[in-house]
Amino acid sequence: MTDKQTTTNKTRHRTQPIAETLTYVKGYPRKLTLYKCDASRYWQVRYYADGKVMRRSTKTESKREAIEYAKKYYDEINLKRAAGVAIMSRTAFAQCAEHVLESQRGKLARGQLTKDTVDIVTYRLRRSVMPYFGNTDINDIHYEHLEQYLSHLSAQQPPLSISTIGAYMRLVKRVLSDAYKRRLLTQMPHMPTVGTEDAARGYFTAREYRKLYSRAKALIGKRYQYRVVRDNDGNTTHADYYEEQTEKQGKLIRTVTITRELREMIVFMPNTYIRPTDLKNLKHKHVEIVRDEYTYLRLNPPRSKKHDGTIVSMKMAVEVYERLTAYNKSQGRGVSADDYVFYPQYENRGYTLKLLQQQFDILLRELDLEYGAKGGKRTIYSLRHTGIMFRLMYGEKMDYVTLARNARTSAEMIDRFYASQLESEQNIDLIQSRRRRIR
């Protein structure tokens, strides 16, 4: 195979015809063609009429049977044309996917979904699902096509987690279900089983957590440069953060300054259990300081992950909130009800979270804490996981339901992803406890 042929195979979409399989039906217009593609083992028929390209699966691997199917397809189209009936129904997968996106935007407008949720669905549909199935007729998608897509996802590099693969497959099912409800799909195909993976949530031990806080405090004001080194062919050989005063190498991508917000975040998140999305969207109107028998923050951030319950914090969170608010005020930043608690000077909240993640990455690198004991990469999310694990390990008589509601999750999630990590020694008091005798 020549280099030119190899390049063609790499760039051709899997739904496009394989050149050597193109076949014309003898005695019929050359606009009627049969072909095979990488997306299916069946022969496909294509016909061009009235400025439209129509495609359909013949549902057969036999070329002889496919030719007979093509003749019937040709007659069916021309019969519709003679009767003045639309020859092409709007049932392409991509069109059905667009309807799902439109529905998602409607739910966003009604406050039923968050912008982050809609953005993730939009990204995944447009990045992978829609390009794969493209203009394939919704009624031509069967179990084998869905299984092929599952294999396609499983072969991605870097590898996708089982939970991410499952999310993509659920999006495909959502599009098909929506089409079925609107009577565009005559029958729902069976969906391949993806399986589940209960990956325990990575967290920091008490010793690691103390290191995080101390080092973050020491690094405030330091500047780092993220540089990329490439070889002569333009391939990346190394990419890393370097202190600004060190020897410069490679191409400068960005400069990151460690701010005091990093230290405050490291204390605030484990003491409030909030998610990173809650942190970036948290405004002063969502926070109330309560000083009674207990001192805590009462948080009511916007709805996230289908949860909108009130969160009550540990006492330490009050100190962080007051300290950060005083600092923002001293810097001339807004501290009114509609101002954000973290980085109120930035309107782009995605950017603020990215700033914190970049600083957190540098901190983890400095302490060699980028990966947990089981190999999982740590992120800002690990701070939330740490708060939940600390409550399970050190909280007296902590029950899953109370903790789950306060952390805006479910008791099942607490049991599957957090409590499953508790080692016997961490509950030695329960292991060695004895029931009192009733006299």
HELIX and SHEET records of a PDB file:
HELIX    1   1 ASP A    3  THR A   11  1                                   9    
HELIX    2   2 ALA A   19  THR A   21  5                                   3    
HELIX    3   3 LYS A   63  ALA A   83  1                                  21    
HELIX    4   4 PHE A   93  ALA A  109  1                                  17    
HELIX    5   5 LYS A  115  ARG A  124  1                                  10    
HELIX    6   6 LEU A  125  VAL A  129  3                                   5    
HELIX    7   7 MET A  130  PHE A  133  1                                   4    
HELIX    8   8 ILE A  138  ASP A  140  5                                   3    
HELIX    9   9 TYR A  143  SER A  154  1                                  12    
HELIX   10  10 ILE A  162  LYS A  181  1                                  20    
HELIX   11  11 ALA A  206  LEU A  219  1                                  14    
HELIX   12  12 ARG A  260  THR A  272  1                                  13    
HELIX   13  13 PRO A  276  ASN A  281  1                                   6    
HELIX   14  14 HIS A  284  HIS A  286  5                                   3    
HELIX   15  15 LYS A  315  SER A  330  1                                  16    
HELIX   16  16 ARG A  349  LEU A  367  1                                  19    
HELIX   17  17 TYR A  381  TYR A  394  1                                  14    
HELIX   18  18 TYR A  400  ASN A  406  1                                   7    
HELIX   19  19 ALA A  411  MET A  413  1                                   3    
HELIX   20  20 ILE A  414  TYR A  418  3                                   5    
HELIX   21  21 ALA A  419  GLN A  421  5                                   3    
HELIX   22  22 SER A  424  ASN A  427  5                                   4    
HELIX   23  23 ILE A  428  ILE A  431  1                                   4    
SHEET    1   A 4 THR A  23  TYR A  24  0                                        
SHEET    2   A 4 LEU A  32  CYS A  37 -1                                        
SHEET    3   A 4 SER A  40  ALA A  49 -1                                        
SHEET    4   A 4 LYS A  52  SER A  57 -1                                        
SHEET    1   B 3 THR A 236  GLU A 243  0                                        
SHEET    2   B 3 ARG A 223  ARG A 230 -1                                        
SHEET    3   B 3 LYS A 251  THR A 257 -1                                        
SHEET    1   C 3 VAL A 287  ARG A 291  0                                        
SHEET    2   C 3 THR A 295  LEU A 299 -1                                        
SHEET    3   C 3 ILE A 311  VAL A 312 -1                                        
END                                                                             
